[in-house]
Amino acid sequence: MGNPYLIAKTLHIVLVASWFAGLFYLPRIFVNLAEENNAESYARLLGMADRLFRFMTILMVPALLLGLFLWLYFGIGAGVGWMHSKLFFVVLVLGYHHACFLLLKKFRQGINTHSHVWYRWFNEAPVILLLVITALVVMKP
């Protein structure tokens, strides 16, 4: 069939990339929601955000499980400093994902307290996190 390590690693990379695509796009929808005054458009954007968040979460779970599998079963990065640093930043990504959930919940309740400019800045965090995590994996300092 194939090398289980390479299959797991390939799936992990694809799932993480897909999860991050959602983390890049959801805050962009938040920007639009923060600017929207039309109830019909707001409802459409909110529906898009809800569906995207559910899909991102579905992608996140196997991405994390495969990452743990690669680390614990195949020993990738076991006992080395770069892996501990990477895991710290992965925890930050999980925190960002959760923050997106809380913000989406506020949009559902109609109690958004942030401006579209704030969401534009909020949208930059996953880019920085992905850059740091990728650098740690590639350079293994």
N, C-alpha and C positions, 0 to 999 in steps of 0.2 A: 504494500500500500504506500508506504513512504516513511520517512523519518519523523517520529512523533515530535521530537524537539523542533524541527523546522516547521512542521504543521502548526504547532502551538504558537511558535514565535510569529509566524506569518499572520495567523488569526489575531493574535494579540495586537500587532501593529495596525492591522486594518480596523479592528474594533476601536482602538484608541483614537486613530485618525478620524473615524466616523463620529465618535463621542465628542471629540473636540470641534468638529464641524458644527455640531449642535450648540456647543458652548460658545462658539463664535457668533452664531446666528441669533440665538435666543435674546441676548441683550440688545441686538439690533431691532428686534421686534419690540422690546421694551422702550427703545427710543421712540419708535412710532406710536406706541400706546401712550407714552407721556405727552406727545404732541397732539393726539387725536381728540377732537371735540364732537365728531359725528358718532352717535350711538351705534348705528349700523356698522360703520367701519371699525369702531372700537370692539364690538362683539366679534367681528370677523378676525381681527388681529388677535384677540384673546383666545379664540378657538385655535388659531394657528399656533400660538404660544403653548397652549395646553397639549396639543398633539405632539409638538416638537419636544416638549419636556418629557412626555411619556416615552417617546422613541429614544431620546438621549439616555434615559435611565435604563431602558432595555439594553442599549449598547454598552453602558457602563458596567453592568453586572458581569457579563462574560469577559469583558476586557480586564477587570480586576481579578476575576477568578483565574484566568489564564496567566496573568502576571504573577499571582501567588504560586501557581503551578510551576511556572518556569523558575521561580526563585527557590521554592521549597523542594521540588522534585528533582529538577535538573541542577540546582545549586548555582544558578546564575547570580553573580554578585554576592554570594554568601561570604560573610565575614570581611567585606571590604567597605571602606568609607564612602565611596561614591554611591553605593546602593542605599546606605542609610540616608544620605543627602537626598537621593532620588525619592525615597519613600516619604521623607518630610514634605517634599514638594507635591507628591501625589496626594498626601493628606490635605494640603492646601487646595488642590484641585477639587477634592471631595467637598471641602468647605465652600468653595465657589459654587459648585453644583447645588449644594444645600441653600446657599444664599439666593441662587436663582429661583429655587422652589419658594422661598419665603417672599421674594419680590413678586413672583407670579401670584401667590396667594393674596397679596395686597391688591394687585391689579384686579383679581376676581372680586374682591370685596369693595372695589372702588375707592380705596384709600391710599393711593400712591402718594408718597411724600417727596419724591425726587424729580428733578427737572430732566429734560431730554439731554442736557449737557452732562449731567451726572452719569447718565446711562452710557453716554459716549465714552466717558473715562472708564467706567465699570467694564465696558466691552474690551478694554485693552489688557485686563488681567490674564485671561487665558492665553493670550499671545505670549506674554512674558513667561508664564508658567511652562508652556510648551517649549519655548526656547531654552529655558534653564534645564528642564528634564531631558530634552534631546541632547544638549551639550554634555550633561553628566553621563548619559548612556554612551555617547560617541567617544568622548575623551577619556572617560573612566579615570578621573584625576586621583 
